[in-house]
Amino acid sequence: MADLASRITKPADDAAPASEAPAAEAPAATDAAAAETPVGDAQNDGAVESLGGSGLQEPGYEVEITLSDLQQNESTPFHSATTWEDIGLREELHKGLLALNFLKPSKVQGKSLPLMLSNPPTNMLAQSQSGTGKTAAFVTAILSRVDFSNPDQPQALALAPSRELARQIEEVIRAIGHFVQNLKIAPAVPGALPRGEPVRSAVVVGTPGTVMDIIRRRQLDVSQLKVLVLDEADNMLDQQGLGDQCMRVKGMLPKTIQTLLFSATFPEKVLQYANKFAPNAHSLKLQRSDLTVKGISQMFIDCPNDTTKYDILCRLYGLMTIGQSVIFVKTRESANEIQRRMVGDGHKVSALHAAFDGSERDELLAKFRSGESKVLIATNVIARGIDVSSVSMVINYDIPMKGRGDTEPDTETYLHRIGRTGRFGRVGVSISFVYDKKSYDALSSIATHYGIDLVKLDTDDWDEAEERVKDVIKKNRAQAAYAPSATDPQKTGAA
Ligand SMILES: Nc1ncnc2c1ncn2[C@@H]1O[C@H](COP(=O)(O)OP(=O)(O)OP(=O)(O)O)[C@@H](O)[C@H]1O
């Protein structure tokens, strides 16, 4: 396995090589370089595309496009839309997108929407980096397919792996569908729907367990469902996790349903299963080397031992609260324990994990979204999909691991966790803590997997380390003030 040392980028102005890592020959991390660019010019390396009103820019990346057999006919050339007009959306949706200041489609939106909206409806598998607008892509597809003259009849179903993400998707549907008459959305998450009452909404968004329950209890009439979306599809189809539930839900739906799978990651072993779940799908896929978001400066701290991790975390508190931060830990117990200690040491932090009940979880995330709470200690429950544009720092207090007995680094979860920052062309910082051989090796293999050059933060020179991080975070703050987000309540006109 390649050593982390070979993936460390030596800070340009740092003369001394990192202690246990010889100065790397690798070129300066593009992530760190992005942090040096002026606000509004993030990642302006010539390979970016301006997205108009937001003032932000989308990273340039190439997607490999595979048209389904149906569309491989040369007389129907593949189009990637560059304006909303190209896509030919309903007037109300176009208005909704513009009201959010989404002046033009992002790449994944421009490429996937013409395919998702073409007739006859065809399945889709779409991969694009975290924070590049996948939600608006499938939400626009859903709202385009629904017949709102029949507003009480369930017609579209979106599934997500957590209640938080399902709730967020609900908000994005509400925001993009702001001008749609008779838009009704049913949140199928624990505790949200009145028991026993039939669902009378055209769009249903929820978690697979609850959706399975309401279908079984005949609360949800699935007979007219036309579109099924799986957000975070690789996670949803993972047979160790939610795969079984999703398969059972799918088995209860009309055979002709158009199935849309979205995620930033599609590991090979899930892909095969995905192809069965959504056969003959159009697919937009990324090369592994294009998976990381260039605006995220990925750093790590080599902590002397497990017990010093906590002290180092506390030293970072000042930086965490310049913007907003998420600290990812492995277990609920450690989330609680770190929160208790930090609060005891005078810091203001909240913990969020699946042991809280539904309404508490909603409230905790609402407070984080509004900026009332700035630092969230969380388990993987919010590792995927959660979109809070002012998150400028993500800390991997524990390196994500998977497999029986946590034997393997969880490369996908790493990417999703750090993707909570650097949303839609913004910059952000991720700091991963290593403290022993296992965590060091795990981070090494994650770095090798994605070809990332990690910057080592030297805790012997704390001032220098702080300056380095502060530089990036301040740029995120400035960018966040410019651009709205469909789920940032204070900044969105339409929501
Ligand atoms: N066309 C657009 N123009 C401007 N901003 C946009 C556009 N589309 C989406 N956004 C913004 O980009 C941000 C990220 O979008 P979204 O949450 O859909 O990303 P994602 O690709 O689903 O990420 P993840 O993989 O983390 O789930 C959101 O704040 C959203 O408001």
The ligand as an SDF file (V2000), in Angstrom:
LIG
                    3D

 31 33  0  0  0  0  0  0  0  0999 V2000
  -27.6610   25.7080  -11.4940 N   0  0  0  0  0  0  0  0  0  0  0  0
  -27.2650   26.1470  -10.3200 C   0  0  0  0  0  0  0  0  0  0  0  0
  -26.7950   27.4080  -10.1760 N   0  0  0  0  0  0  0  0  0  0  0  0
  -26.3640   27.8640   -8.9700 C   0  0  0  0  0  0  0  0  0  0  0  0
  -26.3510   27.1140   -7.8270 N   0  0  0  0  0  0  0  0  0  0  0  0
  -26.8160   25.8520   -7.9000 C   0  0  0  0  0  0  0  0  0  0  0  0
  -27.2970   25.3000   -9.1500 C   0  0  0  0  0  0  0  0  0  0  0  0
  -27.6730   24.0330   -8.9120 N   0  0  0  0  0  0  0  0  0  0  0  0
  -27.4520   23.7820   -7.6050 C   0  0  0  0  0  0  0  0  0  0  0  0
  -26.9430   24.8720   -6.9950 N   0  0  0  0  0  0  0  0  0  0  0  0
  -26.5360   24.9650   -5.5640 C   0  0  0  0  0  0  0  0  0  0  0  0
  -25.4570   24.0700   -5.4040 O   0  0  0  0  0  0  0  0  0  0  0  0
  -25.4460   23.5550   -4.0830 C   0  0  0  0  0  0  0  0  0  0  0  0
  -25.1570   22.0750   -4.1000 C   0  0  0  0  0  0  0  0  0  0  0  0
  -26.2020   21.3850   -4.7510 O   0  0  0  0  0  0  0  0  0  0  0  0
  -26.6650   19.9100   -4.3210 P   0  0  0  0  0  0  0  0  0  0  0  0
  -26.9400   19.8570   -2.8660 O   0  0  0  0  0  0  0  0  0  0  0  0
  -27.7320   19.5270   -5.2510 O   0  0  0  0  0  0  0  0  0  0  0  0
  -25.3500   19.1010   -4.6520 O   0  0  0  0  0  0  0  0  0  0  0  0
  -25.1740   17.5370   -4.8640 P   0  0  0  0  0  0  0  0  0  0  0  0
  -24.4930   17.3760   -6.1510 O   0  0  0  0  0  0  0  0  0  0  0  0
  -26.4740   16.8450   -4.6630 O   0  0  0  0  0  0  0  0  0  0  0  0
  -24.1690   17.2000   -3.6940 O   0  0  0  0  0  0  0  0  0  0  0  0
  -23.9720   15.8660   -2.7970 P   0  0  0  0  0  0  0  0  0  0  0  0
  -23.2090   14.9000   -3.6360 O   0  0  0  0  0  0  0  0  0  0  0  0
  -23.2040   16.3460   -1.6290 O   0  0  0  0  0  0  0  0  0  0  0  0
  -25.3430   15.3660   -2.4530 O   0  0  0  0  0  0  0  0  0  0  0  0
  -26.7860   23.8890   -3.4730 C   0  0  0  0  0  0  0  0  0  0  0  0
  -26.5820   24.8760   -2.4700 O   0  0  0  0  0  0  0  0  0  0  0  0
  -27.5980   24.4370   -4.6000 C   0  0  0  0  0  0  0  0  0  0  0  0
  -28.4480   25.4540   -4.1580 O   0  0  0  0  0  0  0  0  0  0  0  0
  1  2  1  0
  2  3  1  0
  2  7  2  0
  3  4  2  0
  4  5  1  0
  5  6  2  0
  6  7  1  0
  6 10  1  0
  7  8  1  0
  8  9  2  0
  9 10  1  0
 10 11  1  0
 11 12  1  0
 11 30  1  0
 12 13  1  0
 13 14  1  0
 13 28  1  0
 14 15  1  0
 15 16  1  0
 16 17  2  0
 16 18  1  0
 16 19  1  0
 19 20  1  0
 20 21  2  0
 20 22  1  0
 20 23  1  0
 23 24  1  0
 24 25  2  0
 24 26  1  0
 24 27  1  0
 28 29  1  0
 28 30  1  0
 30 31  1  0
M  END
$$$$
